[in-house]
Amino acid sequence: MIIPKKTMVDNFIESVDKFNKEKHILRKHKKKYEAISTKQFRKDVIRLAIGLKQIGVKPGDKVNIIGETSYEWLVTDLAILSVGAITVPIYPTLPADQTLYIINDSESTTLFYSTKAQWEKIKTIKSDIKKIKHFISFIDEIPSEEILTLSGLKELGEERSEEEYYDFIKQIGPDDLATIIYTSGTTGLPKGAMLTHYNIFSNTYVTTEIMDISDKDTCFSFLPLSHILERMVTQVYVRTGATIAYAESIEKVAKNITEVKPTIMVSVPRLFERVYTRIMDKALSGSPSKKKIFLWAMGVGEKKLKLDMERKKTPISLKIKYNLADKLVFGKAKHALGGNFRFFISGGAALPKKVGEFFYQIGIPIREGYGLTETSPVIAVNTPKDFKVGTVGKPIPGEEVKIAEDGEILAKGPNIMIGYYKKEEETKEVFTEDGWFKTGDIGFLDEEGFLAITDRKKAIIVTLGGKNVAPQPIENRIKQNPFISNVVVIGNERKYLSALIIPEFDKMEEVGAVLGKSFKDRDDFVNNKDVQKFFLREVKKMVPDLADFEVIKRVGILKEEFSIDGGELTPTLKVKRTFVEKKYKKIIDALY
């Protein structure tokens, strides 16, 4: 595949010149979804870009965006890129000290923020911010006249000719720096990955060519646009002319899905795991007849999946059975998810195989992919024509992948970052002498060329006995238990493995009924010896076939869910293992 050398601005202009939709963007306004046309989308980006020029933002300037995923975020990003400036996104969930570090380290001169709450956070660090000249609010309600507004900048842009926009975008080249994205920083200070226009455009172009997304689709967006996955996929939506529907918030995702009835959604595995667990739990706790029908339907779906993966035709008899299963079982599950989904895309962490199989069986395949911030992000992905559940697909066109002697995945391609901002030594460390990017992940290519991920290199547990254990596959199986919300396997330099368990607390009474006990509160529940024995049995039930050195011998029960605010999760919902082990050191030590 020949990938044209273009910029992300080219991607935008080509799209708004090609499509003319009345409902190009959907966003919540005054309790209902409103439509924004292609014409308005084009106008908003151009006006804002000219407005930025008017206040002195120039090529090479760094501009922060601190905000939740929204139409305003997308327009701001495209306007920044249009003037040749560099977008430096900051997760809105980051605390003030980390926010300050990124603002100052990136040497940003302009900062966009989304809400009053974000401004309150900025106020606490404002005196320590070094180079910001302009603070710009997404909302019109501003605390002082020193703050500019998005609408005010657009008005500035409206006073000028659109020809100005087309004059200055000619100066942007594919190899110009487009963005600096700071990694989540699970260990140490975050590093700013420098991605060019072509890094992201190449990934956008290839993804568009191999995935069946079109202007007929409605794509639901709720993951952080601060993260490269949602940001790049949004560029795919822009390129294909798909309608983009924005969630009001993470908390309202389920409600919003039923309102806009999207056809495609990108998510992290955690959401799919929870949907899977709840559907399975409800189905298997139903009446004997309903349970029997459900298990029959899943058996039919399993046969179809096997034939599809072997690229074999489905016999008419199986098609008839599958249509019946869809009517009796699968259709209800799909209806609860809005009723229109054609497929999901999963990234950010490993998707448990059983979860992938389940969604394929009910008729909404999850196209699992793999990549990193530093790779813009896609390295490999399952496509409609080439997929294998349990893998992250084959390397995308233009991407080379090989496995190092120690099992680490190495990659080369037009999507690989040019380095970490102001960090030459750290940049050298992640590239081999002959230019391969070291992903830090352990995996293998199977006989058909599909890539499978085992775990993060740094996450591998080495027991006192010298045995290497990949915790992620074990955790993925344990999390499928209906009584368990989350789990972290522990055991580095220890005699045996143990696990920290977060129960599904809405099942506390159910556990009590099994044990013949009642509990006053969560403290009473998690400290009960019989509860601990119960969860150890449930853990062992999920992983009965482990080698002796992989067996979980003891469990510690935690009384609170992991969260971003609590520090246990990154903004992309990955568990910070080092932080968890420090935070719960007393509980872990007691297990040994």
ZIVENFEN-V16545 format. One record per residue. N is the residue number from 0. RES is the residue in one letter. OMEGA is omega in radians with two decimals (NA if undefined). Layout:
n=N res=RES omega=OMEGA
n=N res=RES omega=OMEGA
This chain:
n=0 res=M omega=3.09
n=1 res=I omega=-3.11
n=2 res=I omega=-3.12
n=3 res=P omega=3.14
n=4 res=K omega=-3.10
n=5 res=K omega=3.13
n=6 res=T omega=3.07
n=7 res=M omega=3.08
n=8 res=V omega=3.04
n=9 res=D omega=-3.12
n=10 res=N omega=3.14
n=11 res=F omega=-3.09
n=12 res=I omega=3.13
n=13 res=E omega=-3.12
n=14 res=S omega=-3.08
n=15 res=V omega=3.02
n=16 res=D omega=-3.06
n=17 res=K omega=-3.04
n=18 res=F omega=3.10
n=19 res=N omega=-3.04
n=20 res=K omega=3.04
n=21 res=E omega=-3.14
n=22 res=K omega=-3.13
n=23 res=H omega=3.11
n=24 res=I omega=3.03
n=25 res=L omega=3.08
n=26 res=R omega=-3.12
n=27 res=K omega=3.10
n=28 res=H omega=-3.12
n=29 res=K omega=3.01
n=30 res=K omega=3.04
n=31 res=K omega=-3.13
n=32 res=Y omega=3.07
n=33 res=E omega=-3.12
n=34 res=A omega=3.03
n=35 res=I omega=-3.07
n=36 res=S omega=3.04
n=37 res=T omega=-3.12
n=38 res=K omega=-3.13
n=39 res=Q omega=3.11
n=40 res=F omega=3.13
n=41 res=R omega=-3.09
n=42 res=K omega=-3.10
n=43 res=D omega=3.14
n=44 res=V omega=-3.10
n=45 res=I omega=-3.14
n=46 res=R omega=-3.12
n=47 res=L omega=3.12
n=48 res=A omega=3.12
n=49 res=I omega=3.09
n=50 res=G omega=3.10
n=51 res=L omega=3.09
n=52 res=K omega=-3.09
n=53 res=Q omega=-3.12
n=54 res=I omega=2.99
n=55 res=G omega=3.06
n=56 res=V omega=-3.01
n=57 res=K omega=3.13
n=58 res=P omega=3.12
n=59 res=G omega=3.08
n=60 res=D omega=3.05
n=61 res=K omega=-3.09
n=62 res=V omega=3.12
n=63 res=N omega=2.89
n=64 res=I omega=3.02
n=65 res=I omega=-3.10
n=66 res=G omega=3.09
n=67 res=E omega=-3.14
n=68 res=T omega=-3.06
n=69 res=S omega=3.06
n=70 res=Y omega=-3.14
n=71 res=E omega=3.13
n=72 res=W omega=-3.12
n=73 res=L omega=-3.12
n=74 res=V omega=3.14
n=75 res=T omega=3.13
n=76 res=D omega=-3.11
n=77 res=L omega=3.11
n=78 res=A omega=3.10
n=79 res=I omega=-3.12
n=80 res=L omega=-3.11
n=81 res=S omega=3.13
n=82 res=V omega=3.12
n=83 res=G omega=3.10
n=84 res=A omega=-3.01
n=85 res=I omega=3.13
n=86 res=T omega=3.06
n=87 res=V omega=-3.10
n=88 res=P omega=3.06
n=89 res=I omega=3.12
n=90 res=Y omega=-3.14
n=91 res=P omega=-3.13
n=92 res=T omega=-3.10
n=93 res=L omega=3.07
n=94 res=P omega=-3.03
n=95 res=A omega=-3.08
n=96 res=D omega=3.11
n=97 res=Q omega=3.07
n=98 res=T omega=3.13
n=99 res=L omega=-3.13
n=100 res=Y omega=-3.09
n=101 res=I omega=3.12
n=102 res=I omega=-3.07
n=103 res=N omega=-3.12
n=104 res=D omega=-3.13
n=105 res=S omega=-3.13
n=106 res=E omega=-3.11
n=107 res=S omega=-3.11
n=108 res=T omega=-3.13
n=109 res=T omega=-3.12
n=110 res=L omega=3.01
n=111 res=F omega=3.04
n=112 res=Y omega=-2.93
n=113 res=S omega=-2.95
n=114 res=T omega=3.05
n=115 res=K omega=-3.12
n=116 res=A omega=3.10
n=117 res=Q omega=3.11
n=118 res=W omega=3.10
n=119 res=E omega=3.10
n=120 res=K omega=-3.14
n=121 res=I omega=-3.14
n=122 res=K omega=-3.09
n=123 res=T omega=-3.10
n=124 res=I omega=-2.99
n=125 res=K omega=-3.10
n=126 res=S omega=3.14
n=127 res=D omega=3.12
n=128 res=I omega=-2.96
n=129 res=K omega=-2.89
n=130 res=K omega=-3.08
n=131 res=I omega=3.10
n=132 res=K omega=-3.05
n=133 res=H omega=2.95
n=134 res=F omega=-3.06
n=135 res=I omega=-3.08
n=136 res=S omega=3.03
n=137 res=F omega=-3.09
n=138 res=I omega=-3.07
n=139 res=D omega=3.14
n=140 res=E omega=-3.04
n=141 res=I omega=-3.07
n=142 res=P omega=3.14
n=143 res=S omega=-3.07
n=144 res=E omega=3.11
n=145 res=E omega=-3.14
n=146 res=I omega=3.01
n=147 res=L omega=3.11
n=148 res=T omega=3.10
n=149 res=L omega=-3.11
n=150 res=S omega=3.11
n=151 res=G omega=3.10
n=152 res=L omega=3.11
n=153 res=K omega=3.11
n=154 res=E omega=3.06
n=155 res=L omega=-3.12
n=156 res=G omega=-3.10
n=157 res=E omega=-3.12
n=158 res=E omega=-3.07
n=159 res=R omega=3.13
n=160 res=S omega=3.09
n=161 res=E omega=3.12
n=162 res=E omega=3.11
n=163 res=E omega=-3.13
n=164 res=Y omega=-3.09
n=165 res=Y omega=3.07
n=166 res=D omega=-3.04
n=167 res=F omega=3.10
n=168 res=I omega=3.09
n=169 res=K omega=-3.09
n=170 res=Q omega=-3.05
n=171 res=I omega=3.14
n=172 res=G omega=-3.13
n=173 res=P omega=-3.10
n=174 res=D omega=3.07
n=175 res=D omega=3.10
n=176 res=L omega=-3.11
n=177 res=A omega=-3.02
n=178 res=T omega=2.94
n=179 res=I omega=-3.11
n=180 res=I omega=-3.12
n=181 res=Y omega=-3.13
n=182 res=T omega=-3.00
n=183 res=S omega=3.08
n=184 res=G omega=3.09
n=185 res=T omega=3.04
n=186 res=T omega=3.09
n=187 res=G omega=-3.12
n=188 res=L omega=3.11
n=189 res=P omega=3.12
n=190 res=K omega=-3.12
n=191 res=G omega=3.10
n=192 res=A omega=-3.12
n=193 res=M omega=-3.14
n=194 res=L omega=3.11
n=195 res=T omega=3.04
n=196 res=H omega=-3.07
n=197 res=Y omega=3.05
n=198 res=N omega=-3.07
n=199 res=I omega=3.14
n=200 res=F omega=-3.12
n=201 res=S omega=3.12
n=202 res=N omega=3.11
n=203 res=T omega=-3.09
n=204 res=Y omega=-3.10
n=205 res=V omega=-3.14
n=206 res=T omega=3.10
n=207 res=T omega=-3.09
n=208 res=E omega=-3.02
n=209 res=I omega=3.12
n=210 res=M omega=-3.08
n=211 res=D omega=3.07
n=212 res=I omega=-3.08
n=213 res=S omega=3.13
n=214 res=D omega=3.09
n=215 res=K omega=-3.08
n=216 res=D omega=2.92
n=217 res=T omega=-3.02
n=218 res=C omega=-3.06
n=219 res=F omega=-3.05
n=220 res=S omega=3.09
n=221 res=F omega=3.09
n=222 res=L omega=-3.10
n=223 res=P omega=3.02
n=224 res=L omega=3.03
n=225 res=S omega=-3.13
n=226 res=H omega=-3.04
n=227 res=I omega=-3.10
n=228 res=L omega=-3.12
n=229 res=E omega=-3.11
n=230 res=R omega=3.14
n=231 res=M omega=-3.13
n=232 res=V omega=3.06
n=233 res=T omega=3.07
n=234 res=Q omega=3.04
n=235 res=V omega=3.11
n=236 res=Y omega=3.11
n=237 res=V omega=-3.09
n=238 res=R omega=-3.06
n=239 res=T omega=-3.11
n=240 res=G omega=3.13
n=241 res=A omega=3.04
n=242 res=T omega=3.12
n=243 res=I omega=3.11
n=244 res=A omega=-3.09
n=245 res=Y omega=3.04
n=246 res=A omega=3.05
n=247 res=E omega=-3.12
n=248 res=S omega=3.09
n=249 res=I omega=-3.09
n=250 res=E omega=-3.05
n=251 res=K omega=-3.11
n=252 res=V omega=-3.09
n=253 res=A omega=3.14
n=254 res=K omega=-3.11
n=255 res=N omega=3.12
n=256 res=I omega=3.14
n=257 res=T omega=3.14
n=258 res=E omega=-3.05
n=259 res=V omega=3.11
n=260 res=K omega=-3.08
n=261 res=P omega=3.12
n=262 res=T omega=-3.09
n=263 res=I omega=3.07
n=264 res=M omega=3.03
n=265 res=V omega=3.09
n=266 res=S omega=3.00
n=267 res=V omega=-3.07
n=268 res=P omega=-3.06
n=269 res=R omega=-3.14
n=270 res=L omega=-3.14
n=271 res=F omega=3.11
n=272 res=E omega=-3.10
n=273 res=R omega=3.08
n=274 res=V omega=3.12
n=275 res=Y omega=-3.09
n=276 res=T omega=-3.11
n=277 res=R omega=3.12
n=278 res=I omega=-3.14
n=279 res=M omega=-3.12
n=280 res=D omega=-3.14
n=281 res=K omega=-3.10
n=282 res=A omega=-3.05
n=283 res=L omega=3.09
n=284 res=S omega=3.12
n=285 res=G omega=-3.14
n=286 res=S omega=-3.14
n=287 res=P omega=-3.10
n=288 res=S omega=3.12
n=289 res=K omega=3.12
n=290 res=K omega=-3.14
n=291 res=K omega=3.14
n=292 res=I omega=-3.14
n=293 res=F omega=-3.12
n=294 res=L omega=3.08
n=295 res=W omega=-3.13
n=296 res=A omega=-3.14
n=297 res=M omega=3.09
n=298 res=G omega=3.09
n=299 res=V omega=3.12
n=300 res=G omega=3.13
n=301 res=E omega=3.12
n=302 res=K omega=3.14
n=303 res=K omega=3.12
n=304 res=L omega=-3.12
n=305 res=K omega=3.13
n=306 res=L omega=-3.13
n=307 res=D omega=3.14
n=308 res=M omega=3.09
n=309 res=E omega=-3.14
n=310 res=R omega=3.12
n=311 res=K omega=3.13
n=312 res=K omega=3.08
n=313 res=T omega=3.11
n=314 res=P omega=-3.11
n=315 res=I omega=-3.12
n=316 res=S omega=3.13
n=317 res=L omega=3.09
n=318 res=K omega=3.14
n=319 res=I omega=3.13
n=320 res=K omega=-3.12
n=321 res=Y omega=3.11
n=322 res=N omega=3.10
n=323 res=L omega=3.11
n=324 res=A omega=3.13
n=325 res=D omega=-3.13
n=326 res=K omega=-3.05
n=327 res=L omega=-2.98
n=328 res=V omega=-2.97
n=329 res=F omega=-3.11
n=330 res=G omega=-3.13
n=331 res=K omega=3.12
n=332 res=A omega=-3.13
n=333 res=K omega=3.13
n=334 res=H omega=3.12
n=335 res=A omega=3.11
n=336 res=L omega=3.08
n=337 res=G omega=3.03
n=338 res=G omega=-3.04
n=339 res=N omega=-3.05
n=340 res=F omega=3.04
n=341 res=R omega=3.06
n=342 res=F omega=3.02
n=343 res=F omega=2.97
n=344 res=I omega=-3.12
n=345 res=S omega=3.09
n=346 res=G omega=3.09
n=347 res=G omega=3.11
n=348 res=A omega=-3.11
n=349 res=A omega=3.08
n=350 res=L omega=3.09
n=351 res=P omega=-3.05
n=352 res=K omega=-3.11
n=353 res=K omega=3.13
n=354 res=V omega=3.09
n=355 res=G omega=3.13
n=356 res=E omega=-3.11
n=357 res=F omega=-3.09
n=358 res=F omega=3.08
n=359 res=Y omega=-3.11
n=360 res=Q omega=-3.12
n=361 res=I omega=3.03
n=362 res=G omega=3.02
n=363 res=I omega=-3.10
n=364 res=P omega=3.02
n=365 res=I omega=3.12
n=366 res=R omega=-3.07
n=367 res=E omega=3.11
n=368 res=G omega=-3.09
n=369 res=Y omega=3.07
n=370 res=G omega=-3.11
n=371 res=L omega=3.04
n=372 res=T omega=-3.05
n=373 res=E omega=-3.10
n=374 res=T omega=2.93
n=375 res=S omega=-0.15
n=376 res=P omega=-2.85
n=377 res=V omega=2.99
n=378 res=I omega=-3.13
n=379 res=A omega=3.10
n=380 res=V omega=3.00
n=381 res=N omega=-3.10
n=382 res=T omega=3.13
n=383 res=P omega=-3.07
n=384 res=K omega=-3.02
n=385 res=D omega=-3.08
n=386 res=F omega=3.03
n=387 res=K omega=3.14
n=388 res=V omega=-3.10
n=389 res=G omega=3.05
n=390 res=T omega=3.08
n=391 res=V omega=3.09
n=392 res=G omega=3.12
n=393 res=K omega=3.05
n=394 res=P omega=-3.10
n=395 res=I omega=3.09
n=396 res=P omega=-3.13
n=397 res=G omega=-3.10
n=398 res=E omega=3.02
n=399 res=E omega=3.11
n=400 res=V omega=3.00
n=401 res=K omega=-3.10
n=402 res=I omega=3.13
n=403 res=A omega=-3.11
n=404 res=E omega=-3.14
n=405 res=D omega=3.10
n=406 res=G omega=-3.12
n=407 res=E omega=3.11
n=408 res=I omega=3.10
n=409 res=L omega=-3.09
n=410 res=A omega=3.05
n=411 res=K omega=3.10
n=412 res=G omega=-3.10
n=413 res=P omega=-3.10
n=414 res=N omega=-3.06
n=415 res=I omega=-3.10
n=416 res=M omega=3.09
n=417 res=I omega=3.09
n=418 res=G omega=3.06
n=419 res=Y omega=-3.07
n=420 res=Y omega=3.10
n=421 res=K omega=-3.12
n=422 res=K omega=-3.09
n=423 res=E omega=-3.11
n=424 res=E omega=3.11
n=425 res=E omega=3.10
n=426 res=T omega=3.12
n=427 res=K omega=-3.09
n=428 res=E omega=-3.07
n=429 res=V omega=3.06
n=430 res=F omega=3.03
n=431 res=T omega=-3.13
n=432 res=E omega=3.13
n=433 res=D omega=2.92
n=434 res=G omega=3.10
n=435 res=W omega=3.10
n=436 res=F omega=3.14
n=437 res=K omega=-3.01
n=438 res=T omega=-3.06
n=439 res=G omega=3.11
n=440 res=D omega=3.08
n=441 res=I omega=3.13
n=442 res=G omega=3.13
n=443 res=F omega=3.00
n=444 res=L omega=-3.13
n=445 res=D omega=-3.03
n=446 res=E omega=3.12
n=447 res=E omega=3.12
n=448 res=G omega=3.09
n=449 res=F omega=-3.12
n=450 res=L omega=3.08
n=451 res=A omega=-3.12
n=452 res=I omega=3.10
n=453 res=T omega=-3.13
n=454 res=D omega=2.98
n=455 res=R omega=3.13
n=456 res=K omega=-3.12
n=457 res=K omega=-3.10
n=458 res=A omega=-3.11
n=459 res=I omega=3.13
n=460 res=I omega=3.03
n=461 res=V omega=-3.09
n=462 res=T omega=3.10
n=463 res=L omega=3.13
n=464 res=G omega=3.09
n=465 res=G omega=3.14
n=466 res=K omega=3.09
n=467 res=N omega=-3.14
n=468 res=V omega=3.03
n=469 res=A omega=-3.04
n=470 res=P omega=-2.99
n=471 res=Q omega=3.12
n=472 res=P omega=3.11
n=473 res=I omega=3.14
n=474 res=E omega=-3.12
n=475 res=N omega=3.13
n=476 res=R omega=-3.13
n=477 res=I omega=-3.09
n=478 res=K omega=3.12
n=479 res=Q omega=3.09
n=480 res=N omega=-3.07
n=481 res=P omega=-3.14
n=482 res=F omega=-3.02
n=483 res=I omega=3.14
n=484 res=S omega=-3.12
n=485 res=N omega=-3.09
n=486 res=V omega=3.00
n=487 res=V omega=3.12
n=488 res=V omega=-3.08
n=489 res=I omega=3.04
n=490 res=G omega=-3.13
n=491 res=N omega=-3.11
n=492 res=E omega=3.07
n=493 res=R omega=-3.10
n=494 res=K omega=-3.09
n=495 res=Y omega=3.12
n=496 res=L omega=2.97
n=497 res=S omega=-3.12
n=498 res=A omega=2.96
n=499 res=L omega=-3.06
n=500 res=I omega=2.93
n=501 res=I omega=-3.11
n=502 res=P omega=2.90
n=503 res=E omega=-2.97
n=504 res=F omega=3.07
n=505 res=D omega=3.09
n=506 res=K omega=-3.10
n=507 res=M omega=3.13
n=508 res=E omega=3.13
n=509 res=E omega=3.08
n=510 res=V omega=3.11
n=511 res=G omega=3.13
n=512 res=A omega=3.11
n=513 res=V omega=-3.07
n=514 res=L omega=-3.10
n=515 res=G omega=-3.10
n=516 res=K omega=2.97
n=517 res=S omega=-3.03
n=518 res=F omega=-3.12
n=519 res=K omega=-3.06
n=520 res=D omega=-3.11
n=521 res=R omega=3.14
n=522 res=D omega=3.13
n=523 res=D omega=-3.10
n=524 res=F omega=-3.01
n=525 res=V omega=-3.12
n=526 res=N omega=-3.12
n=527 res=N omega=-3.10
n=528 res=K omega=-3.14
n=529 res=D omega=3.08
n=530 res=V omega=3.12
n=531 res=Q omega=3.10
n=532 res=K omega=3.11
n=533 res=F omega=-3.09
n=534 res=F omega=3.06
n=535 res=L omega=3.08
n=536 res=R omega=-3.13
n=537 res=E omega=3.10
n=538 res=V omega=-3.09
n=539 res=K omega=3.11
n=540 res=K omega=-3.08
n=541 res=M omega=-3.09
n=542 res=V omega=-3.06
n=543 res=P omega=-2.95
n=544 res=D omega=-3.10
n=545 res=L omega=3.01
n=546 res=A omega=-3.07
n=547 res=D omega=-3.08
n=548 res=F omega=3.12
n=549 res=E omega=-3.07
n=550 res=V omega=3.10
n=551 res=I omega=-3.06
n=552 res=K omega=-3.11
n=553 res=R omega=3.11
n=554 res=V omega=2.99
n=555 res=G omega=-3.08
n=556 res=I omega=3.12
n=557 res=L omega=-3.05
n=558 res=K omega=3.13
n=559 res=E omega=3.05
n=560 res=E omega=2.99
n=561 res=F omega=3.14
n=562 res=S omega=3.06
n=563 res=I omega=-3.13
n=564 res=D omega=3.14
n=565 res=G omega=3.08
n=566 res=G omega=-3.09
n=567 res=E omega=-3.09
n=568 res=L omega=2.97
n=569 res=T omega=3.09
n=570 res=P omega=3.08
n=571 res=T omega=3.01
n=572 res=L omega=3.01
n=573 res=K omega=3.14
n=574 res=V omega=3.04
n=575 res=K omega=-3.01
n=576 res=R omega=-3.10
n=577 res=T omega=3.13
n=578 res=F omega=-3.14
n=579 res=V omega=-3.12
n=580 res=E omega=3.09
n=581 res=K omega=-3.07
n=582 res=K omega=-3.08
n=583 res=Y omega=-3.08
n=584 res=K omega=-3.12
n=585 res=K omega=3.14
n=586 res=I omega=-3.13
n=587 res=I omega=-3.14
n=588 res=D omega=-3.14
n=589 res=A omega=3.13
n=590 res=L omega=-3.10
n=591 res=Y omega=NA
